[in-house]
Every structure is written in structure tokens, then in C-alpha cells.
């Protein structure tokens, strides 16, 4: 069988991908309003002024992260193009809020079209950090 061995996190169609999720003790409304707030945006996009979260809106943060919102379903899902400075092509980032209980929400970050295993590992650590910080900041309120 002349197939190359399977590389962790690599798919035929979507390049390298990563999924990170965590259940937070907050409502989906609270999770959504945090993600859309200046503090929340700073965690996953960077510093942006007056960003409207709507399909078709583009962004470029002070930290150089750029992208475009593709799907916006309030309190449920965001799907967007998302790229760090120096990336040749943007990845696809999907953020989902999953809840079957009013005071618990699973926040899921799924990113695909990453160029390399090292980028995948870097983004895995990044999204885990974002979720830890989100837990800290939403618990404080």
C-alpha cells in the first residue's frame, strides 16, 4: 500500500484541523455576549474598534489577525475566515455554543485549512488558552 501514513489532525480536503471545546458554567446568552464584547473579541480576534458581527463583515485587528464573518447565528454559531499575520491563506474558524441546560454552555472552537502540523499545535494551545481565559472572565461577573 503506497499510502503515506496518516498525520494527526490532517484531512484530505481541509488541511490540518483542530477542535477544542470546554463546558462553561454560563448560559448561551452570556457566552455569546462575552464573545461579542470588547474583552471577548480581544481574546479571539485581537483589538478591533466597533466591529459588527454580521455575515460579510471583515476585520483586521491591531495584532494583525484578519478575516471575514461568513455565518452568524446569534447564541449558536460563528463561521469565519481567520488568519494570523504571515499566513499565506486564511483558515476556517467555527465557534459553536452548545447547550442543553440554561446555566451550562459548551464552547467549541474548530479550525480547519491550517497549513502545517506545527500551526495546528500552536492553534490548539491558543484556543485552549482562550477558553481558560473565557472561563476566568465570565466567572468573575
C-alpha positions in Angstrom: 0.0 0.0 0.0 1.8 3.1 -1.1 -0.3 5.4 1.1 1.6 7.9 3.2 0.9 7.4 6.9 -1.9 9.4 8.5 -0.8 12.5 10.2 -2.7 13.6 13.3 -5.1 16.3 12.6 -4.7 16.2 8.8 -7.6 15.7 6.4 -7.6 15.3 2.7 -9.9 18.2 2.0 -9.4 20.7 4.9 -5.6 20.6 5.5 -4.7 20.4 9.2 -7.6 21.0 11.6 -8.1 21.3 15.4 -11.1 21.2 17.7 -11.1 22.4 21.2 -14.1 22.6 23.5 -15.0 23.3 27.1 -18.2 23.4 29.1 -18.5 26.7 31.0 -21.0 27.4 33.9 -22.8 30.1 32.0 -25.9 30.5 29.7 -25.5 30.5 25.9 -26.7 34.2 26.0 -23.8 35.0 28.4 -21.3 33.1 26.3 -22.4 34.9 23.2 -22.4 38.4 24.7 -18.9 37.7 26.1 -17.6 36.5 22.7 -19.1 39.6 21.1 -17.8 42.1 23.8 -14.6 44.0 23.5 -12.9 41.7 26.1 -14.1 38.6 24.3 -13.1 39.8 20.9 -9.7 40.7 22.2 -9.2 37.1 23.1 -10.0 35.5 19.8 -9.5 38.3 17.2 -7.5 41.0 19.0 -8.1 44.7 19.4 -10.7 45.9 17.0 -12.8 49.1 17.1 -16.6 48.9 16.7 -16.7 45.5 15.0 -20.1 44.5 13.8 -20.5 40.7 14.0 -22.5 40.1 10.8 -22.1 37.9 7.7 -19.9 39.6 5.2 -18.2 41.9 7.7 -14.4 41.9 7.6 -11.9 42.7 10.3 -8.2 43.4 10.9 -7.1 43.6 14.5 -4.2 45.7 15.8 -2.4 42.4 16.4 -2.7 41.7 12.6 -5.4 39.0 12.8 -7.7 39.4 9.8 -10.8 37.7 8.4 -14.4 37.8 7.4 -17.6 36.6 9.0 -19.4 34.0 6.8 -22.1 32.6 9.1 -23.6 34.4 12.1 -26.3 32.6 14.2 -26.6 34.5 17.5 -26.1 32.4 20.6 -25.3 29.4 18.4 -22.6 29.6 15.8 -20.0 31.8 14.1 -18.2 30.7 11.0 -15.4 32.9 9.6 -12.2 33.2 7.7 -9.4 33.8 10.2 -5.7 34.4 9.6 -2.7 35.3 11.7 -0.1 37.7 10.4 2.2 36.0 7.8 -0.3 33.2 6.9 -0.5 32.7 3.2 -4.1 31.8 3.3 -6.8 32.1 5.9 -8.1 29.2 7.9 -11.8 28.5 8.5 -12.8 29.0 12.2 -16.1 27.9 13.6 -17.3 28.7 17.1 -20.3 26.9 18.3 -22.3 27.3 21.5 -23.9 24.1 22.5 -26.3 23.9 25.5 -29.0 21.6 26.8 -29.0 23.4 30.2 -29.7 27.1 30.9 -26.6 27.5 33.0 -24.1 25.4 31.1 -22.7 26.0 27.6 -20.1 24.1 25.7 -18.0 26.5 23.7 -16.4 24.8 20.8 -13.6 26.2 18.5 -13.0 24.2 15.4 -10.4 25.4 12.9 -9.5 23.9 9.5 -7.4 24.7 6.5 -4.3 25.1 8.6 -1.1 24.7 6.7 1.1 22.6 8.9 1.2 20.3 12.0 3.1 23.0 13.9 0.4 25.5 13.2 -2.2 23.0 14.3 -0.4 22.5 17.6 0.1 26.3 18.1 -3.6 26.9 17.4 -4.7 24.1 19.8 -2.7 25.8 22.6 -4.2 29.2 21.6 -7.8 28.0 21.7 -7.3 26.2 25.0 -5.9 29.4 26.4 -8.8 31.4 25.0 -11.3 29.0 26.7 -9.4 29.2 30.0 -9.4 33.0 29.9 -13.1 33.0 28.9 -13.9 30.8 32.0 -11.9 33.2 34.2 -13.5 36.4 32.8 -17.1 35.1 32.8 -16.8 33.6 36.3 -15.8 37.0 37.7 -19.0 38.7 36.6 
